Amino acid sequence: MATLQTVQTQFASVDVVNVAYRRLGKQNTFPLLYVNHLRGSIDLLDPLLFNIIAKIREVILYDSFGIGHSEGAVPDSTTAMASIAAKLLAAIGVSKVDAIGFSMGGRAAQILAWDDPQLIHKLVLAGTQSAIGDGVVLPSRDVLESAAGSNDVPPTEQEMHGLFFYPSETSLAAGKDWWKRIHERQVDGEERKEFFVGQGTGAQLTAILAFTVDVNNFNRLKDIKAPTLVTNGHTDVMSPTPNSFILEQKISNAQLIIYPDSGHDHLFQYPELYAQHFELFLNDL
Protein backbone atom coordinates (compact mmCIF):
# COMPACT_ATOMS: atom_id res chain seq x y z
CA MET A 1 0.00 0.00 0.00
CA ALA A 2 1.24 3.47 -0.84
CA THR A 3 2.26 5.74 2.01
CA LEU A 4 2.16 9.49 2.31
CA GLN A 5 5.86 9.51 1.45
CA THR A 6 5.32 7.63 -1.83
CA VAL A 7 1.74 8.08 -3.02
CA GLN A 8 1.29 9.46 -6.53
CA THR A 9 0.15 13.05 -7.02
CA GLN A 10 -2.90 13.29 -9.26
CA PHE A 11 -4.66 16.27 -10.81
CA ALA A 12 -8.31 17.17 -11.34
CA SER A 13 -9.82 20.11 -13.19
CA VAL A 14 -11.82 22.44 -10.94
CA ASP A 15 -13.18 25.52 -12.71
CA VAL A 16 -10.56 24.87 -15.42
CA VAL A 17 -7.79 24.92 -12.80
CA ASN A 18 -5.53 21.91 -12.21
CA VAL A 19 -5.82 20.92 -8.57
CA ALA A 20 -3.29 18.50 -7.07
CA TYR A 21 -4.54 15.75 -4.81
CA ARG A 22 -3.42 12.44 -3.33
CA ARG A 23 -5.49 9.42 -2.37
CA LEU A 24 -4.14 6.67 -0.17
CA GLY A 25 -5.39 4.01 2.15
CA LYS A 26 -8.02 1.35 2.46
CA GLN A 27 -11.25 2.21 0.65
CA ASN A 28 -14.33 2.32 2.84
CA THR A 29 -17.77 3.90 2.86
CA PHE A 30 -16.62 7.46 3.50
CA PRO A 31 -13.16 8.71 2.54
CA LEU A 32 -11.50 11.25 4.82
CA LEU A 33 -10.97 14.71 3.33
CA TYR A 34 -8.27 16.81 5.01
CA VAL A 35 -8.46 20.62 4.67
CA ASN A 36 -5.08 22.22 5.32
CA HIS A 37 -3.71 25.11 7.36
CA LEU A 38 -2.22 28.51 6.51
CA ARG A 39 0.82 28.32 4.20
CA GLY A 40 0.79 24.51 4.19
CA SER A 41 1.12 22.23 1.16
CA ILE A 42 0.42 18.51 0.93
CA ASP A 43 4.18 17.91 0.84
CA LEU A 44 4.35 19.15 4.44
CA LEU A 45 1.78 16.83 5.99
CA ASP A 46 2.80 14.50 8.79
CA PRO A 47 3.19 10.97 7.38
CA LEU A 48 2.95 9.33 10.79
CA LEU A 49 -0.64 10.46 11.43
CA PHE A 50 -1.95 9.97 7.92
CA ASN A 51 -0.27 6.61 7.37
CA ILE A 52 -1.91 5.31 10.56
CA ILE A 53 -5.31 6.55 9.42
CA ALA A 54 -4.76 5.13 5.91
CA LYS A 55 -4.46 1.62 7.34
CA ILE A 56 -8.16 1.82 8.17
CA ARG A 57 -9.72 4.28 5.72
CA GLU A 58 -9.04 6.13 2.49
CA VAL A 59 -7.54 9.60 2.86
CA ILE A 60 -7.88 12.45 0.35
CA LEU A 61 -5.34 15.27 0.59
CA TYR A 62 -5.18 18.24 -1.75
CA ASP A 63 -3.61 21.62 -2.44
CA SER A 64 -6.20 24.36 -2.92
CA PHE A 65 -5.89 26.93 -5.72
CA GLY A 66 -2.46 28.51 -5.93
CA ILE A 67 -0.94 26.34 -3.20
CA GLY A 68 1.76 23.70 -3.54
CA HIS A 69 1.31 21.67 -6.70
CA SER A 70 -1.98 23.28 -7.75
CA GLU A 71 -2.43 26.02 -10.31
CA GLY A 72 -4.57 29.14 -10.07
CA ALA A 73 -4.80 32.08 -7.70
CA VAL A 74 -5.11 31.71 -3.94
CA PRO A 75 -8.68 32.61 -2.89
CA ASP A 76 -9.16 35.43 -0.41
CA SER A 77 -12.26 33.98 1.23
CA THR A 78 -12.94 30.81 3.18
CA THR A 79 -16.22 30.46 1.29
CA ALA A 80 -14.22 30.12 -1.92
CA MET A 81 -11.89 27.63 -0.21
CA ALA A 82 -14.88 25.51 0.82
CA SER A 83 -16.32 25.71 -2.69
CA ILE A 84 -13.04 24.48 -4.19
CA ALA A 85 -13.08 21.48 -1.83
CA ALA A 86 -16.67 20.64 -2.79
CA LYS A 87 -15.94 20.96 -6.51
CA LEU A 88 -12.83 18.80 -6.20
CA LEU A 89 -14.88 16.03 -4.61
CA ALA A 90 -17.38 16.27 -7.46
CA ALA A 91 -14.56 16.18 -10.02
CA ILE A 92 -13.10 12.96 -8.60
CA GLY A 93 -16.48 11.31 -8.10
CA VAL A 94 -16.78 11.41 -4.32
CA SER A 95 -20.28 12.18 -3.04
CA LYS A 96 -19.81 12.05 0.75
CA VAL A 97 -16.84 12.27 3.11
CA ASP A 98 -15.74 12.52 6.66
CA ALA A 99 -13.87 15.83 6.82
CA ILE A 100 -11.14 17.17 9.07
CA GLY A 101 -10.18 20.83 8.93
CA PHE A 102 -7.06 22.04 10.74
CA SER A 103 -6.56 25.70 11.67
CA MET A 104 -7.49 27.80 8.60
CA GLY A 105 -8.84 24.59 7.10
CA GLY A 106 -11.22 24.29 10.03
CA ARG A 107 -12.83 27.56 9.06
CA ALA A 108 -13.36 26.33 5.49
CA ALA A 109 -14.65 23.02 6.84
CA GLN A 110 -17.29 24.80 8.93
CA ILE A 111 -18.57 26.53 5.79
CA LEU A 112 -18.50 23.25 3.89
CA ALA A 113 -20.59 21.65 6.64
CA TRP A 114 -23.35 24.26 6.56
CA ASP A 115 -23.28 25.13 2.85
CA ASP A 116 -22.94 21.56 1.54
CA PRO A 117 -24.30 19.37 4.35
CA GLN A 118 -25.00 16.50 1.95
CA LEU A 119 -21.23 16.11 1.49
CA ILE A 120 -20.32 15.71 5.15
CA HIS A 121 -20.93 12.50 7.09
CA LYS A 122 -18.87 13.48 10.13
CA LEU A 123 -16.74 16.55 10.86
CA VAL A 124 -13.53 17.06 12.84
CA LEU A 125 -12.42 20.60 13.72
CA ALA A 126 -8.81 20.64 14.93
CA GLY A 127 -7.03 23.69 16.30
CA THR A 128 -9.56 26.09 14.85
CA GLN A 129 -12.28 28.47 15.98
CA SER A 130 -15.52 30.16 15.08
CA ALA A 131 -15.99 33.75 14.01
CA ILE A 132 -16.23 36.40 16.72
CA GLY A 133 -19.10 35.98 19.13
CA ASP A 134 -19.87 35.79 22.81
CA GLY A 135 -16.82 34.46 24.66
CA VAL A 136 -14.54 34.08 21.62
CA VAL A 137 -10.88 34.91 22.33
CA LEU A 138 -8.62 36.31 19.63
CA PRO A 139 -4.90 35.48 19.34
CA SER A 140 -2.45 38.04 20.66
CA ARG A 141 -0.98 40.64 18.33
CA ASP A 142 2.47 39.04 18.63
CA VAL A 143 1.09 35.68 17.53
CA LEU A 144 -0.77 37.21 14.60
CA GLU A 145 2.36 39.01 13.44
CA SER A 146 4.43 35.85 13.77
CA ALA A 147 1.86 33.80 11.86
CA ALA A 148 1.77 36.38 9.07
CA GLY A 149 5.56 36.38 8.92
CA SER A 150 7.22 37.45 5.71
CA ASN A 151 5.47 36.99 2.39
CA ASP A 152 8.82 36.18 0.81
CA VAL A 153 10.51 33.89 3.34
CA PRO A 154 9.14 30.58 4.64
CA PRO A 155 8.89 30.17 8.42
CA THR A 156 11.82 28.60 10.22
CA GLU A 157 11.63 25.50 12.37
CA GLN A 158 11.91 27.65 15.50
CA GLU A 159 9.09 29.94 14.34
CA MET A 160 6.84 26.95 13.70
CA HIS A 161 7.66 25.51 17.11
CA GLY A 162 6.58 28.79 18.71
CA LEU A 163 3.27 28.82 16.85
CA PHE A 164 2.42 25.12 16.86
CA PHE A 165 3.78 23.68 20.12
CA TYR A 166 3.65 24.34 23.86
CA PRO A 167 6.88 25.78 25.33
CA SER A 168 7.71 22.70 27.40
CA GLU A 169 10.64 20.35 26.94
CA THR A 170 8.43 17.44 25.89
CA SER A 171 6.26 19.41 23.49
CA LEU A 172 9.22 21.08 21.80
CA ALA A 173 10.95 17.70 21.48
CA ALA A 174 7.81 16.42 19.75
CA GLY A 175 7.99 19.49 17.54
CA LYS A 176 11.49 18.57 16.42
CA ASP A 177 10.32 15.07 15.53
CA TRP A 178 7.35 16.51 13.62
CA TRP A 179 9.65 18.82 11.66
CA LYS A 180 11.76 15.86 10.57
CA ARG A 181 8.71 13.84 9.54
CA ILE A 182 7.15 16.56 7.39
CA HIS A 183 10.31 16.61 5.27
CA GLU A 184 10.40 12.85 4.63
CA ARG A 185 8.61 12.89 1.28
CA GLN A 186 11.22 13.03 -1.49
CA VAL A 187 9.87 11.71 -4.79
CA ASP A 188 12.11 11.47 -7.84
CA GLY A 189 10.98 13.84 -10.57
CA GLU A 190 8.62 15.76 -8.30
CA GLU A 191 9.63 19.14 -6.90
CA ARG A 192 8.90 19.52 -3.20
CA LYS A 193 6.60 22.37 -2.25
CA GLU A 194 7.56 23.93 1.06
CA PHE A 195 5.68 26.47 3.19
CA PHE A 196 3.85 28.88 0.91
CA VAL A 197 5.34 32.31 0.24
CA GLY A 198 4.31 35.19 -2.00
CA GLN A 199 1.24 37.34 -2.45
CA GLY A 200 -1.08 34.39 -1.92
CA THR A 201 -0.14 34.38 1.76
CA GLY A 202 -1.83 37.76 2.05
CA ALA A 203 -4.93 36.32 0.39
CA GLN A 204 -5.06 33.53 2.96
CA LEU A 205 -4.71 36.00 5.82
CA THR A 206 -7.47 38.14 4.30
CA ALA A 207 -9.69 35.06 4.15
CA ILE A 208 -9.03 34.21 7.80
CA LEU A 209 -9.74 37.77 8.94
CA ALA A 210 -12.91 38.08 6.87
CA PHE A 211 -14.24 34.81 8.28
CA THR A 212 -13.37 35.81 11.85
CA VAL A 213 -15.08 39.21 11.84
CA ASP A 214 -18.29 38.00 10.16
CA VAL A 215 -20.66 37.41 13.05
CA ASN A 216 -22.98 35.51 10.72
CA ASN A 217 -20.40 32.73 10.68
CA PHE A 218 -20.71 32.50 14.47
CA ASN A 219 -24.48 32.35 14.25
CA ARG A 220 -24.34 29.61 11.62
CA LEU A 221 -22.62 27.12 13.92
CA LYS A 222 -26.12 25.95 14.82
CA ASP A 223 -26.58 24.95 11.17
CA ILE A 224 -23.86 22.29 11.38
CA LYS A 225 -25.83 19.06 11.65
CA ALA A 226 -23.04 16.54 11.11
CA PRO A 227 -21.71 14.84 14.25
CA THR A 228 -18.62 16.86 15.12
CA LEU A 229 -15.42 16.23 17.06
CA VAL A 230 -13.58 19.34 18.24
CA THR A 231 -9.94 18.92 19.28
CA ASN A 232 -7.18 21.19 20.49
CA GLY A 233 -4.07 21.40 22.59
CA HIS A 234 -4.09 22.60 26.19
CA THR A 235 -2.59 25.95 25.19
CA ASP A 236 -3.16 26.90 21.56
CA VAL A 237 -1.85 30.40 20.88
CA MET A 238 -3.06 30.55 17.27
CA SER A 239 -6.66 29.44 17.80
CA PRO A 240 -6.96 29.99 21.55
CA THR A 241 -8.12 26.87 23.34
CA PRO A 242 -11.19 28.47 25.02
CA ASN A 243 -12.68 28.85 21.54
CA SER A 244 -12.79 25.06 21.19
CA PHE A 245 -15.23 24.91 24.10
CA ILE A 246 -17.44 27.43 22.31
CA LEU A 247 -17.44 25.31 19.14
CA GLU A 248 -18.46 22.29 21.19
CA GLN A 249 -21.26 24.24 22.87
CA LYS A 250 -22.64 25.93 19.75
CA ILE A 251 -22.59 22.92 17.41
CA SER A 252 -25.60 20.80 18.30
CA ASN A 253 -23.97 17.36 18.10
CA ALA A 254 -20.37 17.97 19.11
CA GLN A 255 -17.85 16.56 21.54
CA LEU A 256 -14.48 17.92 22.63
CA ILE A 257 -11.03 16.50 23.38
CA ILE A 258 -8.21 18.66 24.80
CA TYR A 259 -4.70 17.18 24.67
CA PRO A 260 -2.22 17.88 27.51
CA ASP A 261 1.13 19.64 27.25
CA SER A 262 0.45 20.70 23.67
CA GLY A 263 -0.67 23.55 21.45
CA HIS A 264 -2.01 24.20 17.98
CA ASP A 265 -0.30 21.15 16.46
CA HIS A 266 -1.72 18.70 19.01
CA LEU A 267 -2.87 16.20 16.39
CA PHE A 268 0.71 15.85 15.13
CA GLN A 269 2.26 15.89 18.60
CA TYR A 270 0.18 12.85 19.58
CA PRO A 271 -0.39 11.17 16.19
CA GLU A 272 -0.94 7.63 17.48
CA LEU A 273 -3.34 8.69 20.23
CA TYR A 274 -5.10 11.15 17.94
CA ALA A 275 -5.65 8.44 15.34
CA GLN A 276 -7.22 6.21 18.01
CA HIS A 277 -9.60 8.93 19.18
CA PHE A 278 -10.31 9.83 15.57
CA GLU A 279 -11.34 6.28 14.67
CA LEU A 280 -13.46 5.89 17.79
CA PHE A 281 -15.40 8.98 16.75
CA LEU A 282 -15.76 8.07 13.09
CA ASN A 283 -16.77 4.47 13.81
CA ASP A 284 -19.39 5.40 16.41
CA LEU A 285 -22.35 5.02 14.08
C-alpha positions as CSV (number, residue, x, y, z in Angstrom):
1,M,0.0,0.0,0.0
2,A,1.2,3.5,-0.8
3,T,2.3,5.7,2.0
4,L,2.2,9.5,2.3
5,Q,5.9,9.5,1.5
6,T,5.3,7.6,-1.8
7,V,1.7,8.1,-3.0
8,Q,1.3,9.5,-6.5
9,T,0.2,13.0,-7.0
10,Q,-2.9,13.3,-9.3
11,F,-4.7,16.3,-10.8
12,A,-8.3,17.2,-11.3
13,S,-9.8,20.1,-13.2
14,V,-11.8,22.4,-10.9
15,D,-13.2,25.5,-12.7
16,V,-10.6,24.9,-15.4
17,V,-7.8,24.9,-12.8
18,N,-5.5,21.9,-12.2
19,V,-5.8,20.9,-8.6
20,A,-3.3,18.5,-7.1
21,Y,-4.5,15.7,-4.8
22,R,-3.4,12.4,-3.3
23,R,-5.5,9.4,-2.4
24,L,-4.1,6.7,-0.2
25,G,-5.4,4.0,2.1
26,K,-8.0,1.3,2.5
27,Q,-11.3,2.2,0.6
28,N,-14.3,2.3,2.8
29,T,-17.8,3.9,2.9
30,F,-16.6,7.5,3.5
31,P,-13.2,8.7,2.5
32,L,-11.5,11.2,4.8
33,L,-11.0,14.7,3.3
34,Y,-8.3,16.8,5.0
35,V,-8.5,20.6,4.7
36,N,-5.1,22.2,5.3
37,H,-3.7,25.1,7.4
38,L,-2.2,28.5,6.5
39,R,0.8,28.3,4.2
40,G,0.8,24.5,4.2
41,S,1.1,22.2,1.2
42,I,0.4,18.5,0.9
43,D,4.2,17.9,0.8
44,L,4.4,19.1,4.4
45,L,1.8,16.8,6.0
46,D,2.8,14.5,8.8
47,P,3.2,11.0,7.4
48,L,2.9,9.3,10.8
49,L,-0.6,10.5,11.4
50,F,-1.9,10.0,7.9
51,N,-0.3,6.6,7.4
52,I,-1.9,5.3,10.6
53,I,-5.3,6.6,9.4
54,A,-4.8,5.1,5.9
55,K,-4.5,1.6,7.3
56,I,-8.2,1.8,8.2
57,R,-9.7,4.3,5.7
58,E,-9.0,6.1,2.5
59,V,-7.5,9.6,2.9
60,I,-7.9,12.5,0.3
61,L,-5.3,15.3,0.6
62,Y,-5.2,18.2,-1.7
63,D,-3.6,21.6,-2.4
64,S,-6.2,24.4,-2.9
65,F,-5.9,26.9,-5.7
66,G,-2.5,28.5,-5.9
67,I,-0.9,26.3,-3.2
68,G,1.8,23.7,-3.5
69,H,1.3,21.7,-6.7
70,S,-2.0,23.3,-7.7
71,E,-2.4,26.0,-10.3
72,G,-4.6,29.1,-10.1
73,A,-4.8,32.1,-7.7
74,V,-5.1,31.7,-3.9
75,P,-8.7,32.6,-2.9
76,D,-9.2,35.4,-0.4
77,S,-12.3,34.0,1.2
78,T,-12.9,30.8,3.2
79,T,-16.2,30.5,1.3
80,A,-14.2,30.1,-1.9
81,M,-11.9,27.6,-0.2
82,A,-14.9,25.5,0.8
83,S,-16.3,25.7,-2.7
84,I,-13.0,24.5,-4.2
85,A,-13.1,21.5,-1.8
86,A,-16.7,20.6,-2.8
87,K,-15.9,21.0,-6.5
88,L,-12.8,18.8,-6.2
89,L,-14.9,16.0,-4.6
90,A,-17.4,16.3,-7.5
91,A,-14.6,16.2,-10.0
92,I,-13.1,13.0,-8.6
93,G,-16.5,11.3,-8.1
94,V,-16.8,11.4,-4.3
95,S,-20.3,12.2,-3.0
96,K,-19.8,12.0,0.7
97,V,-16.8,12.3,3.1
98,D,-15.7,12.5,6.7
99,A,-13.9,15.8,6.8
100,I,-11.1,17.2,9.1
101,G,-10.2,20.8,8.9
102,F,-7.1,22.0,10.7
103,S,-6.6,25.7,11.7
104,M,-7.5,27.8,8.6
105,G,-8.8,24.6,7.1
106,G,-11.2,24.3,10.0
107,R,-12.8,27.6,9.1
108,A,-13.4,26.3,5.5
109,A,-14.6,23.0,6.8
110,Q,-17.3,24.8,8.9
111,I,-18.6,26.5,5.8
112,L,-18.5,23.2,3.9
113,A,-20.6,21.7,6.6
114,W,-23.4,24.3,6.6
115,D,-23.3,25.1,2.9
116,D,-22.9,21.6,1.5
117,P,-24.3,19.4,4.3
118,Q,-25.0,16.5,2.0
119,L,-21.2,16.1,1.5
120,I,-20.3,15.7,5.2
121,H,-20.9,12.5,7.1
122,K,-18.9,13.5,10.1
123,L,-16.7,16.6,10.9
124,V,-13.5,17.1,12.8
125,L,-12.4,20.6,13.7
126,A,-8.8,20.6,14.9
127,G,-7.0,23.7,16.3
128,T,-9.6,26.1,14.9
129,Q,-12.3,28.5,16.0
130,S,-15.5,30.2,15.1
131,A,-16.0,33.7,14.0
132,I,-16.2,36.4,16.7
133,G,-19.1,36.0,19.1
134,D,-19.9,35.8,22.8
135,G,-16.8,34.5,24.7
136,V,-14.5,34.1,21.6
137,V,-10.9,34.9,22.3
138,L,-8.6,36.3,19.6
139,P,-4.9,35.5,19.3
140,S,-2.4,38.0,20.7
141,R,-1.0,40.6,18.3
142,D,2.5,39.0,18.6
143,V,1.1,35.7,17.5
144,L,-0.8,37.2,14.6
145,E,2.4,39.0,13.4
146,S,4.4,35.8,13.8
147,A,1.9,33.8,11.9
148,A,1.8,36.4,9.1
149,G,5.6,36.4,8.9
150,S,7.2,37.5,5.7
151,N,5.5,37.0,2.4
152,D,8.8,36.2,0.8
153,V,10.5,33.9,3.3
154,P,9.1,30.6,4.6
155,P,8.9,30.2,8.4
156,T,11.8,28.6,10.2
157,E,11.6,25.5,12.4
158,Q,11.9,27.7,15.5
159,E,9.1,29.9,14.3
160,M,6.8,27.0,13.7
161,H,7.7,25.5,17.1
162,G,6.6,28.8,18.7
163,L,3.3,28.8,16.9
164,F,2.4,25.1,16.9
165,F,3.8,23.7,20.1
166,Y,3.7,24.3,23.9
167,P,6.9,25.8,25.3
168,S,7.7,22.7,27.4
169,E,10.6,20.4,26.9
170,T,8.4,17.4,25.9
171,S,6.3,19.4,23.5
172,L,9.2,21.1,21.8
173,A,11.0,17.7,21.5
174,A,7.8,16.4,19.8
175,G,8.0,19.5,17.5
176,K,11.5,18.6,16.4
177,D,10.3,15.1,15.5
178,W,7.4,16.5,13.6
179,W,9.6,18.8,11.7
180,K,11.8,15.9,10.6
181,R,8.7,13.8,9.5
182,I,7.1,16.6,7.4
183,H,10.3,16.6,5.3
184,E,10.4,12.9,4.6
185,R,8.6,12.9,1.3
186,Q,11.2,13.0,-1.5
187,V,9.9,11.7,-4.8
188,D,12.1,11.5,-7.8
189,G,11.0,13.8,-10.6
190,E,8.6,15.8,-8.3
191,E,9.6,19.1,-6.9
192,R,8.9,19.5,-3.2
193,K,6.6,22.4,-2.2
194,E,7.6,23.9,1.1
195,F,5.7,26.5,3.2
196,F,3.9,28.9,0.9
197,V,5.3,32.3,0.2
198,G,4.3,35.2,-2.0
199,Q,1.2,37.3,-2.5
200,G,-1.1,34.4,-1.9
201,T,-0.1,34.4,1.8
202,G,-1.8,37.8,2.0
203,A,-4.9,36.3,0.4
204,Q,-5.1,33.5,3.0
205,L,-4.7,36.0,5.8
206,T,-7.5,38.1,4.3
207,A,-9.7,35.1,4.2
208,I,-9.0,34.2,7.8
209,L,-9.7,37.8,8.9
210,A,-12.9,38.1,6.9
211,F,-14.2,34.8,8.3
212,T,-13.4,35.8,11.8
213,V,-15.1,39.2,11.8
214,D,-18.3,38.0,10.2
215,V,-20.7,37.4,13.1
216,N,-23.0,35.5,10.7
217,N,-20.4,32.7,10.7
218,F,-20.7,32.5,14.5
219,N,-24.5,32.3,14.3
220,R,-24.3,29.6,11.6
221,L,-22.6,27.1,13.9
222,K,-26.1,26.0,14.8
223,D,-26.6,25.0,11.2
224,I,-23.9,22.3,11.4
225,K,-25.8,19.1,11.7
226,A,-23.0,16.5,11.1
227,P,-21.7,14.8,14.3
228,T,-18.6,16.9,15.1
229,L,-15.4,16.2,17.1
230,V,-13.6,19.3,18.2
231,T,-9.9,18.9,19.3
232,N,-7.2,21.2,20.5
233,G,-4.1,21.4,22.6
234,H,-4.1,22.6,26.2
235,T,-2.6,26.0,25.2
236,D,-3.2,26.9,21.6
237,V,-1.8,30.4,20.9
238,M,-3.1,30.6,17.3
239,S,-6.7,29.4,17.8
240,P,-7.0,30.0,21.5
241,T,-8.1,26.9,23.3
242,P,-11.2,28.5,25.0
243,N,-12.7,28.8,21.5
244,S,-12.8,25.1,21.2
245,F,-15.2,24.9,24.1
246,I,-17.4,27.4,22.3
247,L,-17.4,25.3,19.1
248,E,-18.5,22.3,21.2
249,Q,-21.3,24.2,22.9
250,K,-22.6,25.9,19.8
251,I,-22.6,22.9,17.4
252,S,-25.6,20.8,18.3
253,N,-24.0,17.4,18.1
254,A,-20.4,18.0,19.1
255,Q,-17.8,16.6,21.5
256,L,-14.5,17.9,22.6
257,I,-11.0,16.5,23.4
258,I,-8.2,18.7,24.8
259,Y,-4.7,17.2,24.7
260,P,-2.2,17.9,27.5
261,D,1.1,19.6,27.3
262,S,0.4,20.7,23.7
263,G,-0.7,23.5,21.5
264,H,-2.0,24.2,18.0
265,D,-0.3,21.2,16.5
266,H,-1.7,18.7,19.0
267,L,-2.9,16.2,16.4
268,F,0.7,15.8,15.1
269,Q,2.3,15.9,18.6
270,Y,0.2,12.8,19.6
271,P,-0.4,11.2,16.2
272,E,-0.9,7.6,17.5
273,L,-3.3,8.7,20.2
274,Y,-5.1,11.1,17.9
275,A,-5.7,8.4,15.3
276,Q,-7.2,6.2,18.0
277,H,-9.6,8.9,19.2
278,F,-10.3,9.8,15.6
279,E,-11.3,6.3,14.7
280,L,-13.5,5.9,17.8
281,F,-15.4,9.0,16.8
282,L,-15.8,8.1,13.1
283,N,-16.8,4.5,13.8
284,D,-19.4,5.4,16.4
285,L,-22.3,5.0,14.1
